[in-house]
């Protein structure tokens, strides 16, 4: 769960592997992708979204990547997975199957 930098929006990842964005405090769900793309997030802990497509390996299943967190500088992303691996990526990483940094 993450708040936008201005605390006007909240993003969540559902158990059905969907990323949803809501207005605060109304709770109205945003569905306009162009608006969602313009939001600056204060934090990022979601494993879902266009910004993190690259964290998924070619043969990964949806449940394989368990957690993610963007650095305070907003330029790195670290993930943890079912195999005990901790992986470091550039953020955002919108390209599939990106190179991993260690």
N, C-alpha and C positions, 0 to 999 in steps of 0.2 A: 504494500500500500504506500503510495507516494502522493505528496502534495505538490502543487505547482509552486513556483517561486513566489507568486503573489497570493498564495493560499486560496485562489478562486476555483481550483479544480483538484480532483482526487482521482488517481488511477488505481485500479485493482486488477489482479489476475484471478480469474475464477477457477473453480475445480474442473471445469470443462475446457480449460486452456484457452480462454478468451480474455483479451484485455478490454476493460471497460473504463470509460472516463465519465465522471459526474461533476456537475456544477456544485459549488459549495456556497451557501448553505441549503439551497433548494433541493438538492439530491436529484435533479433532472439529469438523465443520461445524455451525453453528447454523442451524436452519431455522425456529425459533419467532419469527415477526415481532414479536410483543409484547415478547419479550426483547431483540431487536435494537433496537427502537425506544427502549428504556430506556438503551442504552449511550451514555456520553459519550465522544466521540472526542478524543484529544489533538491530532490533526491531521486534515485532510480534504483529500485530493487526488483523490478519485474524481469522475468525471463521471456516475456512476450512483447511483441511490437516490432515495427519496421526498424527501429534503432538497434535492435539486438538480433536480427536474423542470423548474423554471422557466428553466433555462439553455438549454433547447432551443427554438429558434425554430419557428414553425409549419411551415416547409418543410425543417427540418434532417434530415439523415440521421445514422445512428448514428455514423459516423466523422468527422462534421464538427467536433465539439468534442473537442479533443485533450488538454487539461489543465485542471486546476482546483486552486485552493488557497484555503483559508480563512485569514483574517487571524488574528494571535495573539489578538486580542480576541474572535474568534469571531462577529463581526457582519457581516463582509463576505466576499464570495467573488469571486475573479477567475478568468476563463477565457480560454483561447486557442483559436483555431479555424483551420480550413483556409484561411480567407480573410485571414489575417493580422490579424484583429481581436482586441483585448484588451478584455474586457467586465467591468464591475463590477456585482455584484448584492448585495442584502441576503442574509444567511444566517441561517436556512435560507430557501430560495425554493421552497416546495412547490407553488406554483400555476403552471399552464402559462402560457407566453407573458407573463411578467412584464415590467415596465418596466426598462430598462437605465439605470444611472447612469454618467455620465462625469465 
